[in-house]
Each structure stands twice: as structure tokens, then as C-alpha cells.
Amino acid sequence: MSERPQPLKAINRLFDGKEPWQIVTMTASSVLALVWAHSIYNAKEGPTTRLRKEFFRWLRRVPIVRRKIEEKMLEIQRDFKNDVAKRLAGVNINRELPEHGLSSDRVIEEIRDHLSLGTCDWKSGNVSGAVYHTCEDISRVACDAYALTAYTNPLHADVFPGINKMEAEIVRMAINLFHGDDECCGTVTTGGTESIMMACKAFRDLAYERGVSNPQMVVATTVHTAFDKAAQYLGISVRTVPVSPDTLMMDIDAVKKAISRRTCMIVGSAPNYPYGTMDDIKALSDIALEYEVPLHVDACLGGFIAAFMPRAGYPIPVFDFRLPGVASISADTHKYGFAPKGTSVILYRRPEYRHCQYTVSTEWPGGVYGSPTVNGSRAGGLIAACWATMMFIGTERYVQMCGEILATTTYIYDQLSKIDGIFIFGKPATTVVAFGSKQFDIFKMAELLHKKGWSLNALQFPSGIHICVTHAHTAAGVKERFVSDVSAVARECLQAGGGPVEGKMAIYGVAQSISDRSLVSDITKHFIDSTYYLPKQQDLEMNGK
């Protein structure tokens, strides 16, 4: 009889002299430890993040810590609600359906009152992103199209075939802009987040078909947060790689190291939201082909301006279907496509990818049900408004507006680069100019600019702010006013030194210093709650004193 292998001998020696109950306890403990370690290693957020979350979850159970957190959260909730009450002071609050319907004139009057509640003059170009044009003729065509089709629903293709035709034409026009061939396909969605979620769903299901049970996407730290949202909804884990500190582009070597048999997709940004820099899509395409992994290009923010940049005289690296590794592209028609809010496109190189996006139920008593996107019923009016916008503007005017926006972006970039006290993050690829400071708190600058009427976007890790230049900023005097205000505020900040930051910007600054990110998550949830808060009369009276 052959001698036992060395590992088995070691195990036998370990259990020598042990009682049966001890052997059972040790075995069970070892199995549980292995299961726990395996769950930590294979967690969606990675072992380090999972361990940190477990530590802070335990810490929050300590009574004195729990009490302090609860007290602070109640204070934060009160502050958020007080802000809403101040904002709505003197405004009629509707809590119940009116017994008798209001007249159409009264309804329109109330809508105008609601639109006046904001503090930023977005029509004058004071807002970063958000509103991408203020051209009355474009808005009129889009609104007229929506009014004609407001009650249509492309789910019922036999009832509204014209809406389906318009959607197909939007998709085909977008494919041609991004140099796709006849096999390329896609759908219209309600926005960039849904386009991203659909791509993630498609490549997750494609991975399932290939035998991957726990798919993982490889993204940069600068990738849009919608990919994290998609991961939460769809049960995909995320492998995050760094960006180059100099170029703020995705680290290509780190991408190669991050790829494994679990990888269901790689994501490149064209450009990314925080800094407006574009990842090296050509290099990512080569990696995608080498490892046979789909590459998704997120062009939600700048896609519909990048497509026209070469014709407007602004070169840009190739990022679309001309690169063979690009499997899909998301791009928002409601940004630089200038359509009303609520439309985007997700485009695929091959129909099999789009099939994985679809949801089909075959056993439902209501019949066979198929849906291309998240929604079943969809707003035909938004599709019609998007189609009308694209048809009305046409290539020539898109190129013209693109040139005007890029000229404004270039001016802002060049002028901000000369201002003492601030620096630019990377080189803008399209329309985002991000800046920070090593000499003063950049959120103090954001606070002071807000007092001058500017609404900019705050960045973290590291601290910064950015302006997303839109066609609204091309109006006479806007870019000069912005640069002048930034220059004046920079001088003020340099002279004042480290003054305290107040208001919303203070929250951004404090949030970065909180190690327990679940607390930041809770604060954010309370802020979202406040957007649904309707103060009662006594609340309004209390804040009016």
C-alpha cells in the first residue's frame, strides 16, 4: 500500500489527540473562513473596499458612535428641509388634487412661477452644461413636434409606425456620424444613463452566454458614475484602474493587467466627465481585439460635438467605429445634439449585441412581450422632438455651432491658463475645462463664483471645478465675463488665504475627508429626499421669520 501524501500526513498530525467535537468545530470554522475569504475576494467592489466597509459597518454599531451619527444626520436633514422651505416661501404648495380643474391660463401662469424659483440665470449662459443651447427656433421646432406626438407610444408599433420610423432614422443618422457600417444598429433611450445601462446589460448577458457567471467591467477612475449605477442594478463587479497623473487618460498598462476571464467589457471615455480628457481609444481598441473583450466608448457627453469637430477645423483622435475593437458607443442627443432632455442613443457594431440588450418574456399570460430598453411604454413625443431637432439643424448648422462652441472653449482654456493661483487639469478634448488650485481652497472660488451668478460643477479626489461649455456660452460677452470673474475671484482668494467655505461647497470639501463613504452616501440620500419635500404652512412661516 502506497504511503500517504505529505499534506494528508500534516492534516492527520493536526487532528491527533483531538476529540470528535473539536475536529468538527475546527473543520466547520475552516470552511466558514474559506467561504468568507472567497466572498471578500470575489465581492463586486474588491477585497480592500469590502474590508473597509465591513470595518465601518462594525464601528457604526458602537452605541456612542451610532448616537453621534444619528444626531448629525438629523441636523443635516433639518438643514436640507430649511433650504427648501426658504426657496418655496411665498409659493403656493399643492398637496391635493384641485376639486375643480384650473384654467389653462392659470396653469401656464403657475408653470412660469415654478420656473422662476431657481437662482441661476441659465438663459444668460451662467450654467455649466445642463442647457446646451438657447436658440429659439430650434426649441420651437422641437416643442411643436412634441405637441403633435405627446400621446404616442412606440411600444405599439402597429398603431404608431411613424414613431418607430423616426427612431430608426435617428439611430441610422447617428451610426453614420460615428462611421458605422450597414450592420451597425442601436436604439434610442431616455438619456446617457440608460444608454450606458443597456450596453452593460448587453455585454453582461453576452458574458453569461459564454459561461462567465460573475462578469466584471474594467473602467477608469474618471468613468461616468452611471457605470457604477449599472453595476449595482445588474450585478456586475467593477475593476477600476487609475489614470495618468499627467494626461488624466486611462492607464493602458493597468488595463491589460486588470483583464481576466471574468472581464465582460472595457470602457473608454470620449471624453470623460470630470476633466474633459479623452482616453486613448485606439490603444483600448487594440487591447479589446487582443483579448477578445468588447470595448464600449462612452461618448455621452461630447459625442455629438466630437463627430463634427474635424469639419469645423478642430482635429480629434479617432474614437468611433472606424476602430475595429469598438463594440458599442453611447452618445446623448439631448446634449450637443440639442434635442430636448430625455433622449440618447446606444449603438452597436453587431445585431447580436443589441439582441442581448433586449428583454423578452415568452411565458406571460398577457402574451409574448419584448422590450428594447428599460421602459415598456416610451414617450413617442421625445423621439419625435429629437428627430425634428436633428432634421431641422442639419449637418451644416451642426458644424457651425460646433465651431462656435469650440472657439469659446479654446478662449476660456487659454485665458484660464494665464490666471495666477489656478491650474488646468489635462488638455480638454472637447468642451470641458477643469481647474483647481494649490494655493487656496478651490471650493472657496466656486462659492464666490456662485455669488456672481455662475453654477459650476464640483470635482473631488482631487478637489476641482469645471465648466462644460455649451452653445449658451457663445452669446456675446459671456466668455469674457466668465474669465473676468474667475480672474477677480482668484485674486480675492489669493489675498484672503484660507477662509472658510460655506453653503453647498462646504459639503463637497468635507465629504472628501470622510473615510467612511457610507456616511457620504447617507448625506446624499437625505439631500435627494429633500427634493421631494413639500413644507407645510408652519414650516414656511418659521423660515419666513
Beta strands, then each sheet from edge to edge (+ up, - down):
strand 1: 185-189
strand 2: 216-220
strand 3: 237-241
strand 4: 263-269
strand 5: 295-298
strand 6: 326-331
strand 7: 344-348
strand 8: 359-361
strand 9: 369-371
strand 10: 423-424
strand 11: 432-436
strand 12: 457-459
strand 13: 464-468
sheet 1: 1+ 7- 6+ 5+ 4+ 2+ 3+
sheet 2: 8+ 9-
sheet 3: 10+ 11- 13+ 12-
end
